Amino acid sequence: MNSHTEGNQLPDLNMDPQELEALRQRYVELIGYVPPRILARTDLLARLDPELLSLEETVRAHAMYPKCFDVKTSQLMLFGMLLVLLSDAAHLHARAALRAGATWEELSAVVNLAFLFRGLPAANRGAQIIQELIASSEEKS
């Protein structure tokens, strides 16, 4: 048994803590916080495979921020794609789109587009996400 895994303990960080914090800060800037699954993935890989974590984040940044689209447009598209898949991550990209300047009307239009190809489940989930974001924004006001 590897001494690093005795007692079911994860090994110590194998990545510079400042580098890990900078990586997570990208999520804070985009979404407003680091979602739990991303926190778990970055923590695990920072301990077990920091090279893969760096590669994943490089590819993610390259794909998520294409030069031909602004952040709002990219996030609206991702919201729609994830909504069609009924992915619970759709709410993260709706939130990111709002933070990038999207309007409620634009988010609703994306939900309507998703409805065309996924039906009422996407429309219902999209409406729920928007209503939750509205409620959250009203609580902060």
N, C-alpha and C positions, 0 to 999 in steps of 0.2 A: 504494500500500500504506500502510496506517495505521502510523504510527510506533510505536504501542503493540504491534503484532504482528510487527515485524521480528525476524528470527531465531527465529521460533516461540515467542516469550516472551509469557506472559500479562501484561496490564497490572498495575500495582500495585493494592493494595487500594483500593477506592472506597467503603469503609464503615469507620466508626469501629471499630478493633480491639477496643475494650471492648464495643461492641454485638455484634460477631461472637462474642466469647467468651461473653457472656451468653446468646446464642442457642444456642450449642453446650452450654452448661452445663445447659440443660433436658434434653438427651439424657443427659448424665452422671447427672443426678438420677434419671431414669426408668430407664435401662438399665445405667448404671455406667460407660459410656464413649461416645464418639462413633463409631458404626459407619463403616467406610471410605467407603461410598457417600454417607453424609450429610456426612462430612468433605469429600469431593470436590465435592458439590453446593454446600455452603455456601462453600467456597473459590472455586469458579468464579463463582458469582453475586455474592459479595462484591466481586469484581473487575469483572464485566461488567454485572450488573444487580441492584444491592443493593435496589432498590425491589421487584422481583419476589421476592427472597429474603424480605424483610420481609412481603410479602403472603402468600407460601406458609406462612410460619411462623405468621402470625396465624390463617389458616384452619385449619392443622393443630392448633393449640392449642385453637381453638374446638370443632372436631369431636372431638378426642381426649379432652377433659375436659368432657363434658356434666355439667351440674349434677345431673341425675337419677341418675347412676351414680358410684360411687367409682372410684378409679384401678384397683383390683384387678379389679373387674367389667369395666371397659372393656378392660383389657389381656387378660383371659381371652377376651372376645368377639373382640378383634382376633386373638389367637392362633388361635382356631377359624376365623375367616374366612380368614386367610392360609394356614392348614393345608389347608382345603378347596381353595384355589387352588394348593396345593403350592408356595407361595412360600418362598424361603429366608429371607425376613424374619420368618417365623413364629417362629423361635428368638429373635429380639429381643423380641417381645412376650411370649413365654413367660418369658423372663428378667425382663422388666419386671413381669409379673404376680407372679412370685416375690418380687421386691423390694418389691412392694406388699402382700405378705402371703398370696399364694395358697399352697395346699398342693400336695404331689405328687398327692394324691387329686383335687383340683380340676383340675389340669392334665390328669390322666389321663381324667377325665370329659369334658373338652373334646375330647380325642383321640377318645374313644368317640362323641361326637356327630358329629364330623367324619367318622368312619368310616361313619356312616349314609348320608351323602350323597356321599362321595368314595371310599369303599371302602378296600381294603388299602393303597393307596399313602399315603393320609393317616394310617392307623393306623401304618404302618411309620415314616413320617417323624416323626410325633408321638412315638412311642416312642423313636426315636433322639434327638430333641431332649431329651426328659426324661432319658434315660440320660446324655447329654452334660452336662446341667445338674447332675445328681447327681454325676457324676465331678468336675466343676469345683468343686462345693461341698465335696466330700470332700478335694480337693487343698488348699483354703484352710484346712481345719480342722487 
